[in-house]
Amino acid sequence: MNHSAILREIKTLPPDLRKQVSDFVAFLKQKNQSAKATVTQREFGYAKGKVHIKEDFDASVDGFEEYSTSLSAIK
């Protein structure tokens, strides 16, 4: 629906419904501004202690030894 069609539809509404449309538009504008305002700069170290990497993170995965040795041969 383009702008002129929307305006045409709004003009056909009774005054009380036009007021509701106006209020809703104001609400959407405020909501959009609030969403933009909530973006803040990230704090360094925010996730410290929340992420845990296991000691064997770099260890070979069972069943992939043949695959990893074939990759080593390509390099």
Sequence and secondary structure as in RCSB ss.txt:
>XXXX:A:sequence
MNHSAILREIKTLPPDLRKQVSDFVAFLKQKNQSAKATVTQREFGYAKGKVHIKEDFDASVDGFEEYSTSLSAIK
>XXXX:A:secstr
  HHHHHHHHHTS HHHHHHHHHHHHHHHHHHHHHHHT     TTTTTTT    TTTTS  TT HHHHHHHHHH 
